[in-house]
Amino acid sequence: MSAASTPSPPVPVVALDDVVAVIGRFPALAGASLSVERSEIVLLRGANGAGKTTLLRLCAGLLPVERGVGRVLGFDLATQRTLVRPHVGLLGHQNGLYLDLTVRDNVSFWGDTVGATAAEIDAAMGRMGVADRLADVPTRTLSAGQRRRTSLACLIARRSQVWLLDEPHAGLDADARDELDATLRQAAAAGATILVASHELERAGTLATRTVDVVAGQVRATTPDVANPSTNSEREP
């Protein structure tokens, strides 16, 4: 009888090795290396301009790899950027909504890209509190907080394998923040991988399974804890 084979180690969902990404002529990532496994919630911590947003955009397939090796869900970020995009959800500083469409139309648009059912779309809207009276309201008439809720509902409806969130709690009231946190924990438990860039270290730190320091375009340290928030008091514009 042949000996049982040793199972292969899991392939990281995000695997960056000495990655350089250039915006204009500026190396916004200058040799960043990072490995993230399935179901992790990783907090990206760093000062303004450190490269957190660039790292998220790179993982979303929106920036090319100039040097090094980068893979997300097995897709090569140098040659397969368009292939990774349907599998990731990016929430940046801008909400990415179509302002002339209603709340329901926006969520339905993104849900339809992955074949979400009407029930799933309704559930996503209800989860973020934009169902009922807000469902058929044009998005341009919403408050900033309501638009942020709508963007999060779109993200939920997309059922992405990788969630890339840039200051996701910005503009949300206390109830919406708590609901978002619960949603992220449930998504991770269901197998999603989540990267969160945030200056709200106390709140984001309670979510994260790991904290990564981004300094001058490089990943400098990984720790299970969030350090003193006073060292990261700056706010991104």
N, C-alpha and C positions, 0 to 999 in steps of 0.2 A: 504494500500500500504506500502510495506516495505521501510525503509529508505535506501537511496543509500549507498553502501559500500564505505569506504574510500580506495582510491587506495594505493597499497603497494609502499613504496619508492623504487627507482631503486637499483638494486644490483650492488655494485662497480665492475668494471672490474678487478681491482687489489685490493686485500684485504689482508694485512699482519698484523698479531697481535702478537707482541713479538717474532718475528721469529729469530731463531739462525741458522746460516749456517756455517759449518766448512770446511776449506780447509787444508788438512793435519791434524794437531792438533790445528790449529789456528782458533778461532772464528771470521771469516771475517765479519759476521753479528752477533751482540751481543744483540739481543732483539729489532729488527727493527719493527716498526709499520707504516703502510702507507695505505691510501685508495685513489684510483684514479677512477674517473668516466669516462664514455664514452665521447669521443670527447675532453678530456683534453689533453693539451700538457704540460707535467711537466718537468721542468729542475731540474736535480739532481746536486747539487753544493757541492763541498768538496775538501779537500786536497788529495794529493796522498795517496793511501792506506786507505782512509776513508771507503770504502765499496761500492762505486758507481757501479763499474764493477760487483762485486759480486751480488749486488741487481738485476742488469739487467740479469745476467746469471741465477739467481734463478727464476726470472719471466719467463724466456725462457724454464724452465723445465730442465735445465742442471745441477743443483745442488739440492741435497735433503735438506729438512727441518729437522734439528736435533731436534728442539723444537719450540713450538708455532704453530700457524695456518697460513697457506698461501694458498690463492686461486687466480687463474687467470681465468677469464671467467667462473667462477664456478667450475673449476677443482681444486681438492685438490693437492697441490704441494708435499705432503708427499706420496701420493699413486697413483696419476694420472699424473705424470710428462710426460710420453710419449704421453698422450692424448692432452696435451696443446700445444705441439710443432708444430703441423700442422697449428695452428691458430695464431702463433706469428712469427715475423720476427726480427732476431737479427743481427745487424751490429756491430761487434767488432773492435778491433785494427787490427786484421787480416781480410782480405777481403773475405775469404772463397770461393775462386774461384778454379776451376779446370784448372791449368795452361796449360795443353796440349790441352784443348778445345778452340774453337773460342769464341769470344764475344757472338755471336748469340747462340751457343750451351750452354753456361753457362746460359744465360737468359732463353732460352727455357727449360732447365732442371728444373729450379726452377718454371717457369710458368706452366709447365706440371703437377707439383704436385698439383695444384689447378684447373687444367682444363682451363688455360688461352688459348685464341684463338691466332692464328698467328698474327692477327691484334693487339691484346692487347700486345703481346710480342714486335712487331715492335714499338708500341706507347711508351712502357717503354724505349726501346733503344733510340728512338728519343728524348724522354724527357730529358735523361741524356747525349745526344750528342755522343752516341757510335753506331749509325746506319751508313748507307752508307759505307764509306771507311773503317771503323773499324769493321764492322759486322763480316767479315770472317777472321779476323786476329787472330792468336793464342794469347791467353791471356798473355802468358809468355813474349811476345815481347812488351807489352804495357808499357807505363810509369806508375809511381806510381799514378798519378792523373787519368789516363785513367782506371786503374784497380779499383780505388775507384768509378769512374762513373759507371763502369760495375757492381760492387757490388750493387750500389743503384738502377740500372735498374732491377737487380734480385729481390730486395726487393719490388719494385713497381709492378713487374709482379706477385708476390706472393699474392698481395691483402690481406695482413695480417690484422687481427682485432686489433692486438697490435703490435706497432713498438717500438723496443728497440734499441736505437742508442748510441754508445759509441764514442764520439768525431767524429761525422759524417762529419764535415766540413774539417777535416784534409786531406791535400794533394790536395784539390780542388782549382781551380782558382776562380776568382770573379764571372764569369758568372755561373759556376756550383754551387757555393754557393747560389747564388740568385735563381737558378732553384730548388735547393733542398728545400730552404725555402718555395717557392711557392707550391711545391709538398706536403710538410708536412702540410701546412695550408689547402690545398684542401682535403688531406686525413682525417684530423681531422673534417673538415666540413661535410665529407661524413660518419662520424661515427667511424673512427679509434681512438684508444687511443695511445698516444705517450709519451714515457719516453726518455729523452735525457740527457746523462751525458756529461758535457762539461766544459772546463776551459775558453772558449771563451764567457764570460758572456754577453758582450754587444750584440753580434749577437744572441746568444741563448736566451737571455732575451727578445728580441723583439718578439720571436716566442712563448714563454711560456705563458700559462694562469696562471701558478703557479710555484713558486720556492721552492724546498725542500732542506734543509741543511742535509747532511749526515756527521756525526762526529763519529769517532771511532766505526763504525759498527751500529750506531743507527741513526734514523731520529729524528733530534733535533728540527727543526722549519719549518714552512710553511709560506710563504709570497708571496704576489702578485708581489713584486718587486725584482729586482736584486740589491744586495748591491754593494758597491764600489769594482770594479774588482781588485784593488791593494791588497786586502786581500786574493786573490786566484791566485797569480802570478805563482805558480808552474805549471809545465807541466808534464803530465803523459808520461812515456817512450813509 
